[in-house]
Amino acid sequence: MSPEPQRKLSSSAGVAPAAAPSYRPATGTPPGAWRGAGYGQPFGATERTDTWWLMPLAQALGLGLLGLYATWAAFQGTHYEFGNYLSPFYSPLLKPAWWPISPAFLILWIPAGFRGTCYYYRKAYYRAFFADPSACAVGEPRKGYRGEVGFPWAIQNLHRYFMYFASILLVFLWWDVIRAFMFTDPDGSHYLAIGGGTLAILASNALLTMYSLSCHSLRHLVGGKLDCFSCAVAGGPRHGAWSRLSALNAHHMGYAWWSLFAVCFADFYVRMCSMGVFHDPMFVTFRHLFDYAPKISHFLL
């Protein structure tokens, strides 16, 4: 019996790599120069014996369901407020007279761009929706990689700029968290309390903040691009910040999924309360806290 032939990790030997099209910029590596074990195999063919298809299937279901809900909610343009609660899909709330459709679309292009160009999400939806590839060492439908240099894939290079805009949105979202703790009685008096919507909005924004802080681009901006921290301005503090962001970055995938679920749930909760389907429970109230504020101020002054 002849021995089993050794698996070829690269088929570039003796094969002249194809030249890059003249209308695309160079990526540094000729197309087809490095080919993985799945290259050249029929679509879906593999020697793997594990359940490699389970992860892309779960990603497709998760992204598909949450993405469809977010799109539906954005198109509604109603039931995005309930008392002191505001859906994160509509924050900050902008309603100019000249805007003919849902105000959510004045805002959602920022988080949609931030997530759509995210390094983790790109890996997830490339595998789940484009099978490019479905998994490591699995045959894929496309037989050449040209890099993210042509439209619309070149938009992926704008990720850091979407991160800047998303960071600004976090300021408004945290203000919404503060407002979610502030309730008003029928007589117009205010008090602090914790309701179901308070917790939903707080969890949503906390996870959105962790997702943003664990971003690869933020880690690179703070210190990942440096070769020598001791040679850079404020190298010590930057190294400390970079180390902490690196620890968060290790869990970026988890924050990506939990924050996506949480922001959809926060919108769903506010929407159900606004429609009268849910009754917002009040867990803790601090009704007389504001009554003590003038007395404390008078005592301190």
N, C-alpha and C positions, 0 to 999 in steps of 0.2 A: 504494500500500500504506500503510495507516495505521500510524503509528509504534507501537512496542510500548508498552503502558501502563506507567507507572512503578509499581514494586512498592510496596505500602503497608506501611510498617513498623509502623503503628499504625492500627487501625480505630476508635479511640475518638471521632474527630471526628464530631459530629452524632449520636452514640449515647449515650443516657443510661446510665451504668453501673448494673449491678444492685446493689440494696441488699444489704448483708451480713445474713445471718440474725440474728435477735435473740438467739439462743442462743450466738452466737460473739462473742468480743471483737473490737474493731476492730483492723485491722492497719496503719492509716495510709493505705492506698490502697484505694479502692473496688474490689471484685472486677470484673475485666474492663476496668478503666480503661486498662491498658497491655497491649497484645497484640502478641506477636512475629509474625514472618513465617509461622510454622507454625500460628498460631491460625486456626481456622475451616476448615482444610484437612482432607480425609479422613485417617484414620489411616494413617500411613506415607507420605503424599504429600509430595513435596518437589521443588524445582527443583535441588537439589544433584546434582552428577555424580560426586562422590568416593565412596569406600567408607565412608560415614558409619556404616554398620551394623556394621562390623568391631569397633569399640571396645566398644559395648554387648554384642555377642555374646561377645567375649573376657572381658569383665567377668562376664557371666552364667555362663560356664563356670568361670572361676576361683573366683568366690564360691560357686557351687553345689557344686563338687567339694570345695573345702577346708571349706566349711560342713558338708557331709554327713559328711566324715571326722571333723571335730571333734565333731559330735553323736554319731556312732557310738562314738567313743573315750570320750566322757563317760559314755555309758550302760553301758559294759563293767564298770567298777568293779573290774577286775583287770588284772594285768600293767602296772601304772604305776610299778613300782619294779624296779630291777636293781642290787643292790649299793649303791653310793653315788650312783646316779643316780635322780632323781625326775622324772617327767613334769611339764612346766610346767602341764598341764591340772589337776593335782592338788595344786599348791603354793599355800599351805601345806597339808600333809596333815592334814585334820581327820576323825576317825572316831568321832563320839559314838555311844554305844550306842543312842540313841533315833532315829538317822537311818536310815531303812529302805532307801535306794537308794544309788547311787554317790556317794562323797564329792566327786566333781568338781563336783556341782551346788551344793555349799556355797560354791564359789569362782567358778565360771565365769560367774555372773550379773554379776560386776564387769567382766571383760574383754569379755563379750558386750554389756553396756550401753555400755561405753566405745567399742567399735567401731561398734555399731549406731547410736549418736547422733553419731558422728564426721562432721564437715562433708564430708570427702572421700567416705567410704563412703555417706553419704546421696545424694550426687550419683550415685555409681556404681550403687547398687541401685535408686534411683528410675528411672534410665534403663534398666538391664538387666532388671528384673523388672516394673516398672510402666509402662514406656514413657512416662514423665511428665517431659519428653519423651524419645524415644529419642535425639535429638540436636538440635542447634540448627537451627531453620528446617525441622523435620520435623513433620508433622501428628501430633497425639496424640489418644488416645481421650477424654480429659477436656476439657471446654470451659470450665472456670472454675477459677480458683485462689483458694482461701480462706485460704491460709497454714497453718502448722503450729500450729493453735489448737484443734483438736478431737481427741478421743481416737481412736486411740492416738498421733497425731502430736505432741501436746503433750509427750509424754515426751522428744522431741528436745531440749527446753529444759533437761533435766537433765544435759546433757553435761559441764558443768564439775564437777558433783558426782561423776559416774563417774570423772572424771580424778583427783579427790582419792583415791578408793578405789584406783584403779589404781596411783597413786604409792606407796601403802603396800604393795601386792603386790610391787612391784619390789624392795623390801628383802628380802622372803623369797626371791624368785627369785635375787637375787645371793648369798644365803647358799647356795642350792642350787648355784650355780656354784662356790663355794669347796669345798663338799662333793664336787663332781664331780672335784676335783683330789686328793682324799684317799682312799687305798685302804688296805685291811687285808689283811695276810697271814693264812694259816690259824692261825699261832701267836698272833694278836692284835696283832702289831706294825703300826704305821702307816707309810705312806710316801706321798710325793707323786709323781704321775705324770700323764701326759696320754694319755687314751684317746680312742677315737672318740666315746663319749658325752660326754666332757668338751668336745670341740670343738662337738658338736651343741648342748649346753645353753648353752655360752658364746655361740655365734652367735645362738641364739634370744633370750637375754636382752639381748645387746648391741643387736640390732635392735629389740626391744621397748622398750628405753630410748630409742633414737633416735626411734622412733615417738612415744613419750610426750613427749619434749623438743621435738619439732617440732609439737606440738599447737597448733591455733589458740587454744584457750582459755587455755593456759599462756602463750602469747605476749601475749594480751590482759591476763592477770592481772599479768604482770611489768611491762608498760609500754604495751601497745597502747591502753589506755583513757585514757592521759594526753594532754592537749593541750600540756603544757609540762613537759619534764623538769627544766628548771632551777628551776621553781617547786615541784617536789615534793620530799618528803623522800627523801634518798639518790637524787636524780635522776641523778647521774653513773653510779653503779654500775647503776642500773636501765636506763639508756640502753644501757650496754655489754651487759648481759644480754639486753635486748630485741633489740639488733642481732644478737647471736649466735643467738638463737632464731629471728629472722626469716630468717637464712641457712639454718637447718635447716628452717624451715617451707616454704621454696621446694621442698624435696624430700620433703614430707610424703606425697605419693602413692606415691613409691617405697618409703619406709619402711613405709607401710601394707601394701603387697603383700609385700615381702620378709619383714617380721616375721610376717605371717600364715602364709606358707609355712614359715618357720623354726620357728615354735612347733609347727606340725603335724608337721614332720619330726622335731623333737626327741622328741615323743610317740611317733611311729612307730618311731624308733630304739630308744628305751627299751623299747617294747612288743615289738619283734622280738627284742631281747636277752633279755628276760624269758621269752619263749616258746621260746627256744633256736634261733630261726631265724638270727640273726646271732651271730657270734663277735666280741666287742668287742676290736679291736686295741689294743695298747699301744704308743704311738709313742715316748714318752720316760719314763724313770723316774728318780726321785731317792730311792733306797731308803735311803741313809745320811745323808740331810740331817738327819733328826731326831737322829741319833747325835751330830752336832756341836753341837746346840743347847745341851745342858748344859755342854759345854766352853766355848762362847762366852759363856754367861751367867756361868760361874765366872770367866772371864778379865776380863769387864767389871766384875764386882762385886769 
